[in-house]
Amino acid sequence: PGEEEEVSYSFSVMDGVPTTIEVAVQPSNALDGDVLVRPATVALRDEFANLITTSAAFFIKATLVYVPPFGPPVPFPGASVLNDRASVVGGIAIFQNLSVSLPSANLTAAVPANLSLIFSLDPVVPLSSDP
């Protein structure tokens, strides 16, 4: 009897479309205007929770929001987030030197305890120099 020949086929696994931003490392607390000592780190994942590792140019944007008891989060008026964009490398974005500044009017008033950073996909639109 003859031996059976094993056949092997090559294939490529492609990343899916980004659908979820997962906070991998929670940022530290900081005083107004100070850089967060432990930077926020987020992971970009597809619908099957796979890390998006393509070379596509993705950026993640951080925004300071007020989270009301009922309803969706809303941007906190007058707050500025410095170094609020991070590039995604190997599916991970690290917000180095991220800091949040509140307007001085909000510092004298009661600042709500339910402020939070939210993260959103901020894709880069390729530009062409061709006319």
Secondary structure, DSSP 8 states (H G I E B T S, - for coil): -------------------EEEEEE------TT-B-SS--EEEEE-TTS-B---SS--EEEEEEEE--SSS--EE-TT-EEET-EEE-BTTEEE-TT-EEE--HHHHHS---S-EEEEEEE----------
